[in-house]
Every structure is written in C-alpha cells, then in structure tokens.
Amino acid sequence: MSIGVGGVAYLTSEDENLVQYKYGSFNWNNPEHYNDNKICDGKITIHKDLLSKFPDSSQWITKKVIEIVNCSNCWAKTSGDFEIEIIVFSLIYKILEEYKISNSFPEKCSVHK
C-alpha cells in the first residue's frame, strides 16, 4: 500500500571528483505538492573522494560528503541545522546501493512510498 509520497533523481554530471543529480519530490496527499509538472530543481552533490574518507554515513552531511539543495516542491524537512528534505535520504540510499552493486552511479533513481 502506498502512502502517496516519493521523488525522482536524474544524473546531470559526473567526473572523477563529483556526481551531481537534479531531483524533485511529490506528495499526493496535499494538492499543493502534487508536482504534476515533474519539476526537478533540487540538487544532490556527492563528493566521491570523501565517500571513502568518511565511510560512516552519519557524517556525510556534516563533513559535506553529500550536499543537498532542497527542491522547490519540498513538503517535509528535518529539523535542526540543515533542514534537509526527508525524501532525499531515500533517493541517496538507492543511488548509493546501486553504486555498490554495479560500481557506477545510476542515470535515474526513483522512490515511491
């Protein structure tokens, strides 16, 4: 059963140091956040060299291993210093799981809950 929320991320660039994705989110429980136009103006930047330096994922935000710019359709954020959109964590998890399996970053990633 779906709770009607999710997001999608598209690979926009990759080089030896960085991987960047644009992403968007939706919440079908709130008409204000349906995102029918599929706007993906958020940004996820992964610093490849820092992934191995800081293997503990709890440090990735504070050490700037992964940088996030919330999309304009952001409907739920963490509290505290960073206020990161909740759905981004699921997207990052899926991106990095695919990387572990195939040793390459996926062109597209989506989550639906």
N, CA, C and O of each residue as an XYZ file, in Angstrom:
452
protein
N       0.834     -1.181      0.000
C       0.000      0.000      0.000
C       0.880      1.246      0.000
O       1.829      1.343      0.778
N       0.567      2.179     -0.856
C       1.337      3.410     -0.985
C       0.801      4.476     -0.036
O      -0.405      4.578      0.187
N       1.711      5.262      0.515
C       1.267      6.402      1.317
C       1.253      7.680      0.478
O       0.903      8.748      0.981
N       1.638      7.574     -0.819
C       1.463      8.678     -1.749
C       2.552      9.727     -1.771
O       2.293     10.880     -2.115
N       3.767      9.350     -1.409
C       4.876     10.306     -1.457
C       6.057      9.675     -2.196
O       6.159      8.452     -2.295
N       6.939     10.520     -2.708
C       8.107      9.983     -3.386
C       8.935     11.065     -4.036
O       8.739     12.259     -3.811
N       9.868     10.606     -4.850
C      10.751     11.530     -5.537
C      11.507     10.825     -6.640
O      11.507      9.597     -6.734
N      12.155     11.624     -7.476
C      12.952     11.099     -8.573
C      14.208     11.957     -8.708
O      14.177     13.170     -8.506
N      15.319     11.294     -9.057
C      16.590     11.991     -9.254
C      17.180     11.569    -10.594
O      17.113     10.399    -10.971
N      17.763     12.537    -11.314
C      18.396     12.292    -12.605
C      19.851     12.738    -12.547
O      20.156     13.841    -12.093
N      20.742     11.875    -13.010
C      22.157     12.205    -13.078
C      22.356     13.354    -14.064
O      21.918     13.271    -15.211
N      23.015     14.426    -13.622
C      23.259     15.571    -14.506
C      24.723     15.717    -14.879
O      25.041     16.220    -15.957
N      25.621     15.280    -13.997
C      27.048     15.330    -14.337
C      27.833     14.403    -13.425
O      27.440     14.116    -12.294
N      28.961     13.945    -13.960
C      29.863     13.099    -13.184
C      31.269     13.287    -13.716
O      31.493     13.272    -14.926
N      32.216     13.465    -12.803
C      33.629     13.469    -13.156
C      34.378     12.669    -12.104
O      33.752     11.969    -11.307
N      35.690     12.755    -12.081
C      36.460     11.931    -11.138
C      36.239     12.318     -9.682
O      36.530     11.521     -8.789
N      35.727     13.532     -9.416
C      35.547     14.006     -8.045
C      34.099     14.084     -7.574
O      33.814     13.834     -6.403
N      33.187     14.427     -8.475
C      31.805     14.726     -8.092
C      30.795     13.977     -8.942
O      31.033     13.646    -10.104
N      29.659     13.725     -8.311
C      28.475     13.242     -9.018
C      27.355     14.192     -8.636
O      27.162     14.491     -7.458
N      26.610     14.670     -9.640
C      25.502     15.574     -9.344
C      24.206     15.051     -9.948
O      24.166     14.538    -11.066
N      23.153     15.205     -9.158
C      21.800     14.836     -9.574
C      20.887     16.030     -9.395
O      21.077     16.841     -8.488
N      19.889     16.135    -10.268
C      18.769     17.031    -10.003
C      17.640     16.135     -9.501
O      17.543     14.974     -9.896
N      16.794     16.672     -8.637
C      15.713     15.842     -8.107
C      14.463     16.676     -7.856
O      14.508     17.901     -7.740
N      13.363     15.967     -7.777
C      12.081     16.563     -7.422
C      11.319     15.595     -6.538
O      11.619     14.402     -6.500
N      10.335     16.116     -5.830
C       9.544     15.270     -4.934
C       8.061     15.525     -5.158
O       7.672     16.491     -5.814
N       7.247     14.644     -4.606
C       5.797     14.823     -4.679
C       5.152     14.287     -3.414
O       5.710     13.443     -2.713
N       3.959     14.803     -3.144
C       3.141     14.332     -2.036
C       1.690     14.387     -2.513
O       1.073     15.452     -2.543
N       1.165     13.232     -2.880
C      -0.194     13.173     -3.417
C      -1.258     13.352     -2.351
O      -2.448     13.342     -2.663
N      -0.860     13.513     -1.116
C      -1.818     13.762     -0.039
C      -2.103     15.251      0.143
O      -2.983     15.632      0.915
N      -1.357     16.085     -0.569
C      -1.504     17.529     -0.452
C      -1.483     18.136     -1.858
O      -0.441     18.124     -2.513
N      -2.623     18.669     -2.334
C      -2.682     19.212     -3.691
C      -1.600     20.254     -3.983
O      -1.201     20.426     -5.134
N      -1.136     20.930     -2.971
C      -0.083     21.932     -3.133
C       1.248     21.292     -3.549
O       2.114     21.973     -4.096
N       1.413     20.002     -3.296
C       2.691     19.327     -3.545
C       2.577     18.113     -4.472
O       3.394     17.196     -4.393
N       1.562     18.105     -5.354
C       1.428     17.018     -6.319
C       2.620     16.961     -7.276
O       3.054     15.876     -7.664
N       3.138     18.107     -7.651
C       4.240     18.236     -8.622
C       3.873     17.575     -9.959
O       4.647     16.793    -10.510
N       2.687     17.903    -10.462
C       2.224     17.369    -11.743
C       3.148     17.730    -12.904
O       3.223     16.993    -13.887
N       3.840     18.842    -12.799
C       4.754     19.277    -13.869
C       6.120     18.603    -13.785
O       6.994     18.856    -14.615
N       6.303     17.740    -12.778
C       7.542     16.971    -12.590
C       8.777     17.877    -12.538
O       9.791     17.606    -13.181
N       8.671     18.939    -11.772
C       9.776     19.883    -11.614
C      10.869     19.239    -10.765
O      10.609     18.743     -9.669
N      12.077     19.255    -11.283
C      13.253     18.693    -10.601
C      14.302     19.792    -10.477
O      15.245     19.855    -11.265
N      14.130     20.648     -9.489
C      15.073     21.759     -9.321
C      15.895     21.656     -8.033
O      16.607     22.593     -7.673
N      15.794     20.528     -7.348
C      16.664     20.282     -6.198
C      17.987     19.714     -6.682
O      18.105     19.301     -7.836
N      18.977     19.691     -5.808
C      20.302     19.226     -6.220
C      20.924     18.343     -5.150
O      20.879     18.654     -3.960
N      21.508     17.231     -5.599
C      22.274     16.324     -4.742
C      23.680     16.257     -5.329
O      23.855     15.903     -6.495
N      24.677     16.598     -4.521
C      26.074     16.528     -4.954
C      26.802     15.541     -4.055
O      26.791     15.679     -2.832
N      27.433     14.551     -4.664
C      28.184     13.528     -3.922
C      29.661     13.713     -4.236
O      30.061     13.695     -5.401
N      30.467     13.890     -3.204
C      31.915     14.016     -3.356
C      32.519     12.616     -3.274
O      32.615     12.039     -2.191
N      32.919     12.081     -4.406
C      33.408     10.705     -4.470
C      34.612     10.467     -3.553
O      34.677      9.446     -2.869
N      35.550     11.389     -3.538
C      36.764     11.196     -2.750
C      36.476     11.148     -1.250
O      37.226     10.528     -0.496
N      35.404     11.792     -0.818
C      35.079     11.806      0.605
C      34.278     10.583      1.047
O      34.226     10.286      2.241
N      33.661      9.875      0.118
C      32.903      8.670      0.489
C      33.803      7.662      1.193
O      33.404      7.058      2.189
N      35.011      7.480      0.680
C      35.916      6.524      1.311
C      36.577      7.100      2.566
O      36.922      6.362      3.489
N      36.748      8.415      2.590
C      37.369      9.055      3.757
C      36.445      9.032      4.977
O      36.904      8.923      6.114
N      35.146      9.136      4.726
C      34.149      9.128      5.805
C      33.121      8.028      5.517
O      32.017      8.326      5.061
N      33.467      6.765      5.776
C      32.540      5.667      5.450
C      31.280      5.643      6.319
O      30.284      5.029      5.936
N      31.308      6.293      7.466
C      30.145      6.325      8.350
C      29.129      7.316      7.796
O      29.371      8.523      7.813
N      28.010      6.828      7.311
C      27.025      7.687      6.649
C      26.463      8.769      7.561
O      25.936      9.768      7.071
N      26.562      8.597      8.870
C      26.055      9.625      9.779
C      26.868     10.920      9.683
O      26.410     11.962     10.152
N      28.049     10.876      9.092
C      28.901     12.061      8.960
C      28.784     12.731      7.589
O      29.364     13.796      7.381
N      28.057     12.139      6.666
C      28.083     12.622      5.294
C      27.573     14.045      5.123
O      28.082     14.768      4.266
N      26.612     14.465      5.885
C      26.097     15.833      5.767
C      27.042     16.808      6.466
O      27.392     17.843      5.898
N      27.454     16.493      7.675
C      28.304     17.415      8.436
C      29.685     17.568      7.813
O      30.286     18.638      7.911
N      30.198     16.526      7.180
C      31.521     16.585      6.549
C      31.436     17.002      5.080
O      32.446     17.035      4.376
N      30.228     17.318      4.628
C      29.969     17.752      3.254
C      30.388     16.721      2.209
O      30.833     17.071      1.116
N      30.239     15.450      2.562
C      30.430     14.372      1.594
C      29.285     14.429      0.589
O      29.480     14.240     -0.612
N      28.092     14.692      1.106
C      26.901     14.869      0.274
C      26.287     16.220      0.611
O      26.007     16.529      1.768
N      26.088     17.012     -0.434
C      25.466     18.329     -0.265
C      24.098     18.306     -0.942
O      23.928     17.729     -2.015
N      23.144     18.937     -0.299
C      21.770     18.915     -0.794
C      21.216     20.332     -0.856
O      21.370     21.124      0.074
N      20.569     20.625     -1.974
C      19.780     21.846     -2.106
C      18.346     21.367     -2.297
O      18.034     20.709     -3.290
N      17.479     21.697     -1.351
C      16.091     21.234     -1.414
C      15.401     21.735     -2.672
O      15.667     22.841     -3.142
N      14.516     20.912     -3.209
C      13.737     21.322     -4.383
C      12.635     22.305     -3.964
O      12.314     22.426     -2.781
N      12.074     22.989     -4.932
C      11.045     23.988     -4.638
C       9.745     23.351     -4.153
O       8.920     24.026     -3.537
N       9.555     22.066     -4.421
C       8.345     21.372     -4.001
C       8.526     20.656     -2.660
O       7.726     19.787     -2.316
N       9.535     20.999     -1.922
C       9.843     20.377     -0.631
C       8.616     20.441      0.278
O       8.054     21.515      0.495
N       8.204     19.294      0.805
C       6.994     19.239      1.623
C       7.253     18.780      3.056
O       6.371     18.906      3.906
N       8.448     18.249      3.342
C       8.782     17.850      4.718
C      10.298     17.875      4.867
O      11.017     17.317      4.038
N      10.784     18.522      5.928
C      12.224     18.654      6.156
C      12.594     18.169      7.548
O      11.764     18.105      8.455
N      13.879     17.827      7.683
C      14.399     17.514      9.009
C      14.450     18.801      9.816
O      14.449     19.895      9.251
N      14.493     18.676     11.105
C      14.655     19.856     11.952
C      16.131     19.998     12.294
O      16.913     19.071     12.088
N      16.501     21.131     12.804
C      17.891     21.333     13.208
C      18.654     22.225     12.250
O      18.074     23.057     11.553
N      19.955     22.039     12.228
C      20.839     22.930     11.483
C      20.669     22.870      9.968
O      20.819     23.889      9.294
N      20.358     21.695      9.421
C      20.426     21.540      7.971
C      19.091     21.603      7.242
O      19.065     22.003      6.078
N      17.999     21.233      7.861
C      16.662     21.247      7.259
C      16.665     20.649      5.851
O      16.433     21.344      4.862
N      16.931     19.355      5.787
C      17.011     18.629      4.529
C      15.680     17.936      4.263
O      15.063     17.378      5.171
N      15.249     17.980      3.005
C      14.000     17.335      2.628
C      14.072     15.832      2.923
O      15.053     15.171      2.583
N      13.049     15.315      3.543
C      13.018     13.933      4.003
C      13.213     12.922      2.864
O      13.965     11.961      3.027
N      12.565     13.116      1.734
C      12.602     12.121      0.654
C      14.003     11.964      0.066
O      14.307     10.931     -0.531
N      14.859     12.971      0.225
C      16.226     12.919     -0.313
C      17.015     11.755      0.284
O      17.836     11.148     -0.404
N      16.777     11.441      1.543
C      17.518     10.351      2.176
C      17.236      9.021      1.483
O      18.145      8.209      1.310
N      15.998      8.796      1.089
C      15.652      7.565      0.360
C      16.291      7.553     -1.023
O      16.771      6.515     -1.477
N      16.300      8.689     -1.685
C      16.943      8.768     -3.005
C      18.440      8.485     -2.904
O      18.983      7.716     -3.697
N      19.100      9.100     -1.938
C      20.544      8.892     -1.762
C      20.831      7.425     -1.444
O      21.778      6.845     -1.974
N      20.026      6.840     -0.594
C      20.213      5.435     -0.251
C      20.162      4.571     -1.510
O      21.025      3.716     -1.711
N      19.148      4.790     -2.362
C      19.003      3.998     -3.587
C      20.161      4.251     -4.547
O      20.655      3.314     -5.174
N      20.597      5.495     -4.669
C      21.728      5.823     -5.547
C      22.979      5.076     -5.091
O      23.674      4.466     -5.904
N      23.260      5.126     -3.800
C      24.480      4.504     -3.291
C      24.389      2.978     -3.279
O      25.411      2.312     -3.443
N      23.207      2.409     -3.091
C      23.044      0.962     -3.193
C      23.336      0.497     -4.618
O      24.017     -0.510     -4.819
N      22.829      1.220     -5.593
C      23.104      0.883     -6.995
C      24.602      0.994     -7.290
O      25.165      0.169     -8.008
N      25.228      2.008     -6.735
C      26.668      2.183     -6.923
C      27.438      0.992     -6.336
O      28.383      0.496     -6.950
N      27.032      0.539     -5.152
C      27.693     -0.614     -4.529
C      27.563     -1.868     -5.384
O      28.503     -2.656     -5.484
N      26.409     -2.052     -5.996
C      26.138     -3.252     -6.799
C      26.869     -3.206     -8.137
O      27.521     -4.174     -8.527
N      26.759     -2.089     -8.833
C      27.264     -2.023    -10.211
C      28.562     -1.226    -10.376
O      29.152     -1.212    -11.456
N      28.998     -0.570     -9.313
C      30.192      0.281     -9.354
C      30.038      1.451    -10.338
O      31.022      1.984    -10.851
N      28.800      1.827    -10.581
C      28.527      3.026    -11.372
C      27.276      3.696    -10.810
O      26.398      3.040    -10.250
N      27.216      4.999    -10.969
C      26.071      5.749    -10.464
C      24.930      5.665    -11.468
O      25.153      5.813    -12.670
N      23.699      5.427    -10.989
C      22.563      5.268    -11.905
C      22.183      6.581    -12.593
O      22.330      7.666    -12.031
N      21.693      6.448    -13.818
C      21.223      7.617    -14.575
C      19.957      8.200    -13.951
O      19.746      9.413    -13.973
N      19.125      7.333    -13.399
C      17.852      7.742    -12.811
C      17.587      6.908    -11.570
O      17.957      5.736    -11.496
N      16.941      7.531    -10.603
C      16.581      6.828     -9.371
C      15.215      7.372     -8.931
O      14.973      8.578     -8.991
N      14.338      6.485     -8.494
C      13.054      6.958     -8.001
C      12.638      6.168     -6.771
O      12.992      5.000     -6.610
N      11.884      6.827     -5.914
C      11.311      6.184     -4.734
C       9.849      6.569     -4.626
O       9.460      7.701     -4.912
N       9.061      5.615     -4.210
C       7.613      5.813     -4.019
C       7.250      5.081     -2.746
O       7.548      3.897     -2.585
N       6.615      5.786     -1.858
C       6.202      5.178     -0.593
C       4.717      5.315     -0.423
O       4.166      4.867      0.582
